[in-house]
Amino acid sequence: MQQFANSIYGESAERRAASAEESALTLKKAIERAMDGDLPIICASTYGSSALQLVEMAQAMGCKSDLIVVRHHPHLKSDRTGVVQLMPKDREQKLLEAGVKIVTATHLFDGMSRAAMVKYKGTETGIVVSDTLRMFGHGMKVAVECAVMAMEAGYLEYPQKVVSIGGRGMGANTAIVTTPVPSSSFFELKIQEILCFNCV
């Protein structure tokens, strides 16, 4: 397992360079592990850059795994005349042409299941869980969240191990092997391996 620490660079040119390096290493580790176990790969990608990089690297490495991209949900325009999707249409089209499945949905931890809320006496379960996962790094929270979202979108069977990739801000910095479940059974989710993670 490798721990990355690019946050020390702030938002400088050094930070961007470190992020690009981290992202390439994370995607490489994820692809290698997916190929080793014939596992699907789930990748969080807000603007599509990480997703396109994943596709290019997977093709170059001869990876035949199913690729599933979980993107950011849309927002209302400021004038309330429509919605804004952060992933540009041309990138979305390239991903679809490459056979990538795209998930667009409410983020899991924005609305944890009623069953989970009952279990924890009505507390804001999504906040508690996401903050706990962030103790490993924001990318860990995203990787877990996206795996469940892909399951609920109907792209995965249970029980099925997957490689799930997350990050924060720009690029990817966390990759795990997990067996996702629907949100109604969230606490049965298992993380089998942490391939790499960011410390913030």
C-alpha positions as CSV (number, residue, x, y, z in Angstrom):
1,M,0.0,0.0,0.0
2,Q,1.3,3.5,-0.9
3,Q,0.4,6.7,1.0
4,F,0.5,9.9,-1.0
5,A,0.9,13.3,0.6
6,N,0.5,15.9,-2.1
7,S,-1.5,18.3,0.0
8,I,1.7,19.9,1.3
9,Y,2.0,21.8,-2.0
10,G,-1.2,23.8,-1.6
11,E,-2.7,25.0,-5.0
12,S,0.6,25.8,-6.6
13,A,2.2,24.6,-9.8
14,E,4.0,22.0,-7.7
15,R,0.7,20.9,-6.3
16,R,-0.7,20.4,-9.8
17,A,2.4,18.5,-10.9
18,A,2.3,16.3,-7.8
19,S,-1.4,15.7,-8.4
20,A,-0.8,14.6,-12.0
21,E,1.9,12.2,-10.8
22,E,-0.3,10.8,-8.0
23,S,-3.2,10.4,-10.4
24,A,-1.1,8.4,-12.9
25,L,0.3,6.1,-10.1
26,T,-3.2,5.6,-8.6
27,L,-4.7,4.7,-11.9
28,K,-1.8,2.3,-12.7
29,K,-2.2,0.5,-9.4
30,A,-6.0,0.3,-9.9
31,I,-5.6,-1.1,-13.4
32,E,-3.0,-3.6,-12.4
33,R,-5.1,-4.9,-9.5
34,A,-8.2,-5.1,-11.7
35,M,-6.3,-7.1,-14.3
36,D,-5.0,-9.4,-11.6
37,G,-8.5,-10.3,-10.4
38,D,-10.6,-9.6,-13.5
39,L,-12.4,-6.9,-11.5
40,P,-14.5,-3.9,-12.8
41,I,-13.1,-0.5,-12.2
42,I,-15.1,2.4,-10.8
43,C,-13.7,5.9,-11.1
44,A,-15.0,9.2,-9.7
45,S,-14.6,12.0,-12.2
46,T,-16.2,15.4,-11.9
47,Y,-14.9,16.9,-15.2
48,G,-14.0,13.8,-17.0
49,S,-10.2,14.2,-17.0
50,S,-9.5,11.3,-14.7
51,A,-12.0,9.1,-16.5
52,L,-10.4,9.8,-19.9
53,Q,-6.9,9.1,-18.5
54,L,-8.2,5.8,-17.0
55,V,-9.5,4.8,-20.4
56,E,-6.3,5.6,-22.2
57,M,-4.1,3.8,-19.6
58,A,-6.4,0.8,-19.5
59,Q,-6.2,0.5,-23.3
60,A,-2.4,0.9,-23.3
61,M,-2.1,-1.7,-20.6
62,G,-4.4,-4.2,-22.3
63,C,-7.0,-4.1,-19.5
64,K,-10.4,-5.5,-20.5
65,S,-12.2,-4.7,-17.3
66,D,-15.6,-2.9,-17.3
67,L,-15.1,0.8,-16.6
68,I,-17.7,2.7,-14.7
69,V,-17.4,6.4,-14.1
70,V,-19.4,8.2,-11.3
71,R,-19.6,11.9,-12.1
72,H,-20.9,14.8,-10.0
73,H,-24.6,15.4,-9.9
74,P,-25.9,18.5,-11.8
75,H,-26.7,21.8,-10.3
76,L,-29.4,24.4,-11.1
77,K,-28.2,27.4,-13.1
78,S,-28.0,30.6,-11.1
79,D,-30.9,32.0,-13.1
80,R,-32.9,28.8,-12.5
81,T,-33.5,28.2,-16.3
82,G,-31.9,24.8,-16.4
83,V,-29.1,22.6,-14.9
84,V,-25.3,22.6,-15.2
85,Q,-23.4,19.3,-15.6
86,L,-19.8,19.8,-14.7
87,M,-18.5,17.1,-17.2
88,P,-18.4,18.7,-20.7
89,K,-20.5,17.0,-23.3
90,D,-17.5,16.2,-25.6
91,R,-15.8,14.3,-22.8
92,E,-19.0,12.4,-21.9
93,Q,-19.3,11.4,-25.6
94,K,-15.7,10.1,-25.7
95,L,-16.3,8.0,-22.6
96,L,-19.5,6.6,-24.0
97,E,-17.8,5.8,-27.3
98,A,-15.1,3.9,-25.4
99,G,-17.8,1.7,-23.8
100,V,-17.6,3.4,-20.4
101,K,-20.8,3.3,-18.2
102,I,-21.6,6.7,-16.6
103,V,-23.4,7.1,-13.3
104,T,-25.2,10.4,-12.6
105,A,-27.0,10.3,-9.2
106,T,-27.5,11.9,-5.9
107,H,-24.3,11.5,-3.9
108,L,-24.7,8.7,-1.4
109,F,-23.7,10.5,1.7
110,D,-25.9,13.5,0.9
111,G,-28.9,11.2,1.9
112,M,-28.0,8.0,3.7
113,S,-30.8,5.4,3.8
114,R,-33.7,5.5,6.2
115,A,-32.6,2.1,7.6
116,A,-29.2,3.6,8.5
117,M,-30.8,6.6,10.2
118,V,-33.0,4.4,12.3
119,K,-30.0,2.3,13.3
120,Y,-28.3,5.4,14.6
121,K,-31.3,7.0,16.2
122,G,-31.9,9.7,13.6
123,T,-28.4,11.1,13.6
124,E,-27.0,12.6,10.4
125,T,-25.5,9.2,9.4
126,G,-24.1,10.3,6.1
127,I,-22.1,13.0,7.8
128,V,-20.8,10.6,10.5
129,V,-19.8,8.0,7.9
130,S,-18.2,10.4,5.4
131,D,-16.3,12.2,8.1
132,T,-15.0,8.9,9.4
133,L,-13.8,7.8,6.0
134,R,-12.2,11.2,5.5
135,M,-9.9,10.3,8.4
136,F,-8.1,8.2,5.8
137,G,-8.4,11.0,3.2
138,H,-11.1,12.5,1.1
139,G,-10.4,10.1,-1.7
140,M,-11.3,7.2,0.6
141,K,-14.8,8.7,1.2
142,V,-15.2,9.2,-2.5
143,A,-14.1,5.7,-3.5
144,V,-16.6,4.1,-1.1
145,E,-19.4,6.4,-2.1
146,C,-18.9,5.8,-5.8
147,A,-18.8,2.0,-5.4
148,V,-22.2,2.1,-3.7
149,M,-23.6,4.5,-6.3
150,A,-22.5,2.2,-9.1
151,M,-24.2,-0.7,-7.4
152,E,-27.4,1.2,-7.1
153,A,-27.2,2.3,-10.7
154,G,-27.5,-1.4,-11.6
155,Y,-24.0,-1.9,-13.0
156,L,-22.8,-4.4,-10.4
157,E,-24.0,-7.7,-9.0
158,Y,-23.7,-8.7,-5.3
159,P,-21.4,-10.0,-4.1
160,Q,-18.9,-8.6,-6.5
161,K,-15.4,-7.2,-5.7
162,V,-14.5,-4.0,-7.6
163,V,-11.6,-1.6,-7.7
164,S,-12.9,1.8,-6.8
165,I,-10.9,5.1,-7.3
166,G,-11.5,8.4,-5.6
167,G,-9.7,11.8,-5.2
168,R,-10.2,15.4,-4.2
169,G,-10.2,18.5,-6.3
170,M,-8.1,17.3,-9.2
171,G,-7.1,13.8,-10.2
172,A,-7.2,10.5,-8.4
173,N,-5.3,9.6,-5.2
174,T,-7.0,6.6,-3.6
175,A,-7.8,3.1,-4.9
176,I,-9.4,0.3,-2.9
177,V,-10.8,-3.1,-3.5
178,T,-14.3,-3.3,-2.0
179,T,-17.5,-5.3,-2.2
180,P,-20.2,-2.7,-2.5
181,V,-23.8,-3.1,-1.4
182,P,-27.0,-1.0,-1.9
183,S,-27.2,1.9,0.5
184,S,-30.1,0.2,2.4
185,S,-27.4,-2.4,3.6
186,F,-24.5,0.1,3.7
187,F,-22.9,-1.3,6.9
188,E,-22.4,-4.7,5.2
189,L,-20.0,-3.1,2.7
190,K,-16.5,-4.5,3.0
191,I,-13.2,-2.9,2.1
192,Q,-10.8,-5.8,1.3
193,E,-7.7,-3.8,0.2
194,I,-6.3,-0.3,0.3
195,L,-4.1,0.0,-2.8
196,C,-3.1,3.6,-2.2
197,F,-4.5,6.6,-0.4
198,N,-4.0,10.3,0.2
199,C,-3.4,11.4,3.8
200,V,-5.8,14.3,3.8
